Amino acid sequence: MKRDAELIMDAMAGGPEAFAPIVNRYQDAVFAVALARLGDFHEAEDVAQGVFVAAFERLGNLKDPSRLGAWLRSVTIHHCIDHLRRRRVTMNVQQMGKRPGTSPTPQAELERREFRDQVLAAIARLSKVQRETTTLYYINGYSIGEVARMQEVPAGTVKRRLHDARGKLKEEMLHMVEDVLKSESPKENFAQRVFEILARLSPRDDSPPIPWAKLVSELKKIGSRGIQGFVKALESPYSPTRATAMGLIRTCESADTKEIIVGLLKSALEDANKKVRRNAVDAILRIDVSAERRRREFMPLVVKRLADVSKRVRRRASYCLSLHAGDVDWRAAARALLDERDPKTRSSMRWMLRAVLEAQAGEGESS
């Protein structure tokens, strides 16, 4: 069996297809961590796919190959946090009274779902670390040492967490937990689905991308009727999908969809992906609302992005704010400029601050 370091080297040299062995080795672990955080089998599998897509894109950032399992766990946790934030926003904007999948089903499926729900309810009563440890241990026979390496804790800590979890779960429920986790874990085609996603994201000579202008034109024809497509796209665990949706979301803006779009944009400003945040910065100040609402509700959110971890997001925020210079607090603009270290971004912020001071000086003269 190849070591993790060898799998990483193969994947970086061979592309998406060579990444499959990493998916095969860690798919159950990633799924287990996501399930422990989300408490939903379908959402955990969706997030797990997104984690591997993100991991493939950022594999070169992993400095210590021996930490591959622990690194994937960390990526999964961050994706779960982001997914939960998007889930709350989506539920709010749609005012959903039911979770997906609550429609009547045949008796066998109903019994299967009830069985799964019992297991999820039992696991949910455990603490966060006990949930994750128990799910990792029982989902695919990971040893205590393997679980310890992924969680980056001593083996004794894993043993104690399992002991405490077993104390809270009845023996009969322990057998149910193991049976359900193994039956609901990602199936053999999981790696293939991840590969297909990665392949679509990679440039291909035989499938040129659709021109942006054509996308805009087609979506404008659909208009507000396409809002649920954007809602679904922004639930996607794949950051390129979310970023594209952010860049195009105003094509479905109408009186009926405006508040849904506002909710999605606010959530996207906190997205884990910098491209999503950058596109959200640009879109939120273009929403057709009153100047007073833009100043009171949206401007502070964009000003906050002047301290974003990504310099490109900071530059986009400074540019967008300069277009509304009269509504920007000059002290916030000056503070951002003083804190900025990147030369190109400092230049953008200087231009923004100059625009803010000139706009506000002009307002003072006119009054």
N, C-alpha and C positions, 0 to 999 in steps of 0.2 A: 504494500500500500504506500502510495506516494505521501511524502510529508506536505504540510500546508505550504511551505516555502516553494516546493516544486510546482504545486498546483497554481500558485500565484504567478510564477515565472511563465508557465505554460499559457495561462489565460492572457497575460499581458502581451505575449508574443503571438498567440494564435487567434485572438478575437473572441466573439461571442460563443462560437462552438466549443472552443477550448475552455470556456468558463463553466461549462456544464458540470464537470466533476466537483467543483466547489459547491454548486447548487445541490447536487446529489448528496454531498457529505453533510451539508448544514441546513437543508431545507426543513427538516423536522425541528431542529433547534430554533431556527428563526420563527417558524410557525408557532412553536410552544411559547416563546417569549411574547409574541404578538397576542396569542390567545389569552395568556395570563393578564395582559394589560387591557384587552378589548372585551373579553367575555363573549365573543361571537365568532363562530367557526368561519363563516364566509368572509367577514371583514378581516379576520386574521390571515386568511389565505391571500386576499387582495393585497394587504399590506406587505406580506412576505414577498410577493412578486415584486412590488415596488422597491423593497429593500435590496433585492438582488440586482435590479436594474441600477439603482443608485450605487451599489457596491462595485459593480462592473465599471461604472464611469469614474469612480474615485479610488480604484484599486491601487493606483500609483502613490496615493497619499499614505498608505499603510507602511510605516517605517519598520515595524517589527513583525515579520511574517508569522512568528509563533503566537501572536495575539489575534490571528484571523477570527477565531470563534468569539473571543471577547469583543473584537471590533464590530463584528456583525451584530452581536447582541446590543451594543451601544447604538448602532445605526437603527436597529429595529425599535428601540425605546424612543428615539427621537421621531421616527416615522409614526409611531403610535400616538405620541403627544400631538403631533400635527394632525393626524387623522381624527382624533377626538375633538380637536378644535373645529375642524371642518364639519364634523358630524353635528356638533351643537349648532353651528351657524345654519347648516342645511335644514335641520329639524325646525329651527326657529322661523326661517324665511318661508318655509313651506307650510308651517303650522301642522305638521304631521301628527296625527293622532295615533298612528300605528307604526310599528317597525316593519320593514319589508319581510315578507314571508308569513304574515299572519292570516292569510286567506285559507278557507277550508281546504283540507287535503284528504286523500284516501286514508282509511283506517291505519294501514301499515305505516305510512309516512307520519301520521299523527302520533302513533305510539313511539316511533323512532325519535321524533322531536321531543316528546315528553321525557324520554329516557335521557336525551342529551341535556335538556333543561335541568333535570335533577342533578346531573353531574356538574354542570356549570354553576348551579346554585350552591352546591356543596363546596366547590373550589372557591367561589366568591367569598365564602365565609372565612377563608384563610387570610392571613396578612399578605401584603404585596410580595414580599420575598418568599414566603412559603408557597404562594400560588405559582410563582415562576419556577422555583426549585422542584416542586411536585410535578408540574407539567413537563419540565425538561426530563426529569428522571423516568417518568412513566410512559412518555410518548413513543420512545423508540429504543428503550434499553440503554440509554446513555449511562455510563458508569459514574460513580460518585466523583472519581478523579476528573472525568471529562466535564461534568457539570461544574466542578470547582474551577477548572481552567476557564470556562466560558464566563462564569460569574466573577472570576478573579478574586476568589476567597479561599481560605484553607479547606481541605477536605472535611475537617472536623466541623466546620460551620455548616457545610451541606448536610452532614449526618444529623446535626442538631435540628436543622430546619425540617428535614424529613421526619424525624422523630416527633417533633411538635405537631407537624401536619397530620401524621397518622393518629396522634392522640385526639385530634378534632374530628377525624373522619372515621366512621364505623368501618369494621373490616369488610362488610359487604359492599360499602360504598367504594372502598379502595379498589376492589375488583372491577366495579363499574367504571371508575375513573380510568383505569388502565385500558379496559376494553374500548371505551368510547374514544379516548385520545388516539389509540392506534387505528381505529376504524375511520376517524375523521381527519387524520393527518393527510397532508398533500399526497396525491397519488403519483404514479410513475411518470405521468405526462407533465408534471410540474416543471421540470427542467426544460422540456421542449417548449412550453408556453413562454418561459422566461427568455429562451433563445430567440423565439419569434419576435418578441417585443424588442429585444436588443437589435436584432437584424433590421427591423423597421426603422429604428432610430439611427442606424448607421447609413451613410450615403451610399446609394447604389446607382450604378450607371444606367441600369435598365428601368429604373423607376424614378424619374426626376420629380422633385417636390412640386406641389401645386403652387402656382404663383400667388403671392399674398393678395394682389389686387383681385384675382379671381375668387379667392376665398371670401373676401369682403363682399364682393358683388353677390355671390350666391347666398351668403348669410343675410344680407339686407333684404333679399327677396322673401326669405322666411320670416324675418322680423321677430316680433315678440313671441310668436308661436314656438320659437326655438329655445326659449329660456330654460326648459327642463333639460335640454341637451347640455347647456352650459353648467347647470347645477351638477349634472352627472360627471361632466368633464373635470370640474373642480373638486369632486370627491376622489378622483383618480389618484392612486399612489405614484403615478409616473409624472415627474416634474415637467418634462417637455409638454405633456398634454395640458397641465394646469397653466403653464406659461403661455401657450398658444391661446387657450381660452381667455386668459386675462387680456391678451392683446386684441381680441376680437369681440369681447363681451358687449361693447356698446352698440354693436350692430342689432341687438335685440332690445334696445332701450325703448320703453314707452311708458305712459302713465301707469299702466298696470304692472309693469315689471321693475320699475325704478327702485322701489324699496328692497326687492329681492337682490338686485344688482348691488345696491349699497351695502347690504349685509355681506355678500360674497367678497366685495372689494375690501371691506374692513378686515375680514378674516385673512385675505390674501396678503395684506400688508404685514402680517406676522408669519407668513409661510416660511418653511425651512429653506426653500430654494430662492436664491437671489434673483433669478430671472422672473419668477412669479412676483416677487416683491417689487421689482423694478417696473414691470408692466402695470401693476396695481397702482403704483405712485402716479404714473402717467394718466391712468384711466379715472381715478377717483376725483381729480380736480376738473375733469371734463364733463362730469354728470350734470345734467340740466336741472339745477336747483337754484334757489335764491342766493344772492351774494351774501346775505346775512348768515344763511345756513352753512354755506361753504366756509365762511370765515370762522364760525363758531364750532362746527362739527368736524370738518374735513382738514382744515389747515393744521391744527395741532397734530393730527395723525401723520401728516406728511413732514412736518417739522421734526417729529421724532425720528424719521428716517435719515435725518442729517447725521445721526450718530450710528447708522447701520454698520454692521461688520463688513459689508461689501462696499468697496470704494465706488463701484459702478452704480449701486443703488444711491449712495450719497450724492454722486454727481447728477443722477436723474432727478433726485429730490430738489437739489439746489436749482437746477434748470427750471423745473416746473414751478417752484416757488417764485422764481424771478418773474414769471409771467403774471403772477398775482402779487406783485411786490407791495402794493398798497395795503395788503391785508396781513403782511408778515411782521412779527415783532422784531424790530431791528436788533434787540439785545440777544434774542435767540440766534439770529443770523450771525452776529458778531462772535458769540460764544462758539458756534460751530466752526467758524473760520479759525479761531484761536486754537481749537483742539485738533484741527486737521493736520495730518503729517504728510499725506500724499501730495506731491507738487501739482499734478494735473487737477486733482480735486480742489486743492486750495485756490487754484486759478478760477475754477467754476464758482466757488463760494465767494471769492472777491467780487466777481461780476454780479452775483446775487445780492451781496450786501450793498454794492454801489446802487443797484436798481432799487432796493428797498429804501435807502436813504434819500435818493433823488425823488422817488414817488411820494414819500412822506413829507419831504421838504416842500414839494409842489402843493400838496394838500394844505400845508400850513400857510403858504403864501396866499392860496385862493380863499382861505377862510379869514 
